[in-house]
Amino acid sequence: MIRFFLDHGADFITGSPFAEAFGAKVRTALRPFIECKQKHPELADKLQGHADRALRYFCHEGNLKWISLMLWAGANPRAAGPKIGEEDDPECYQQ
């Protein structure tokens, strides 16, 4: 279903839909996420932010399974920024 919407022009940047899917533990979003990064290298930095945001969220929650999945998907454990559910405020970034 995810691929259908992506193939038909769904916006996968605005509102961080991949980060939200990861936060809801939608494991089937992992492969389309990786495929989007490969198909759209010009948007790879913005997509990277989705994975990084989800990784920070799962680290905060202590969910080792999803931490591992996010690292497998290419999340950067050293990137600073907000986690899922937080406003994007550079003053509050945590690493």
PLY file of the C-alpha trace (Angstrom):
ply
format ascii 1.0
element vertex 95
property float x
property float y
property float z
element edge 94
property int vertex1
property int vertex2
end_header
0.00 0.00 0.00
2.84 2.38 0.86
4.51 1.77 -2.49
1.24 2.44 -4.33
0.99 5.92 -2.85
4.68 6.64 -3.37
4.48 5.52 -7.00
1.50 7.84 -7.54
3.17 10.97 -6.22
2.55 11.01 -2.48
4.54 13.65 -0.58
6.98 11.73 1.58
8.79 14.75 3.02
6.18 17.15 4.45
5.10 16.16 7.93
7.80 13.47 8.25
5.53 10.55 7.28
8.30 7.97 7.46
9.30 9.14 10.96
5.66 8.90 12.04
5.34 5.42 10.52
8.49 4.29 12.29
7.22 5.78 15.56
4.04 3.73 15.14
6.26 0.68 14.57
5.15 0.10 10.98
7.91 -2.28 9.96
6.69 -2.44 6.36
7.73 1.22 5.92
11.43 0.32 6.16
11.92 -1.03 2.64
9.99 1.80 0.89
12.03 4.27 2.96
15.31 2.81 1.71
13.98 2.68 -1.86
12.96 6.36 -1.68
16.45 7.30 -0.51
17.92 5.45 -3.50
15.43 6.77 -6.08
15.58 10.38 -4.88
19.18 11.20 -3.92
18.32 14.92 -4.01
15.99 14.35 -1.03
18.22 11.90 0.84
19.18 14.49 3.50
15.55 15.18 4.34
14.75 11.47 4.43
17.79 10.92 6.63
16.21 13.30 9.13
13.16 11.01 9.37
15.31 8.03 10.35
17.44 10.08 12.74
14.35 11.45 14.45
12.91 7.95 14.88
16.23 6.64 16.21
16.31 9.33 18.91
12.72 8.45 19.83
13.45 4.73 20.20
16.64 5.44 22.17
14.56 7.53 24.55
12.01 4.70 24.81
14.72 2.04 25.20
13.33 -0.10 22.38
16.35 -2.15 21.26
14.55 -3.85 18.40
13.62 -0.58 16.74
16.97 1.01 17.55
18.54 -1.86 15.60
16.06 -1.47 12.73
16.72 2.27 12.51
20.47 1.71 12.46
19.97 -0.92 9.75
17.95 1.66 7.75
20.88 4.08 7.98
19.96 6.35 10.88
22.87 8.39 12.21
23.32 7.94 15.97
25.47 11.10 16.16
23.01 13.46 14.47
21.53 16.17 16.67
17.87 17.09 16.46
14.42 16.50 17.87
12.79 13.13 18.33
9.31 12.18 17.14
6.67 14.33 18.81
8.96 17.27 19.56
9.08 20.65 17.87
12.10 21.45 15.74
13.93 23.78 18.15
17.74 23.87 17.67
18.14 25.21 21.23
16.89 21.88 22.63
18.73 19.43 20.40
20.20 16.44 22.13
22.77 13.99 20.87
0 1
1 2
2 3
3 4
4 5
5 6
6 7
7 8
8 9
9 10
10 11
11 12
12 13
13 14
14 15
15 16
16 17
17 18
18 19
19 20
20 21
21 22
22 23
23 24
24 25
25 26
26 27
27 28
28 29
29 30
30 31
31 32
32 33
33 34
34 35
35 36
36 37
37 38
38 39
39 40
40 41
41 42
42 43
43 44
44 45
45 46
46 47
47 48
48 49
49 50
50 51
51 52
52 53
53 54
54 55
55 56
56 57
57 58
58 59
59 60
60 61
61 62
62 63
63 64
64 65
65 66
66 67
67 68
68 69
69 70
70 71
71 72
72 73
73 74
74 75
75 76
76 77
77 78
78 79
79 80
80 81
81 82
82 83
83 84
84 85
85 86
86 87
87 88
88 89
89 90
90 91
91 92
92 93
93 94
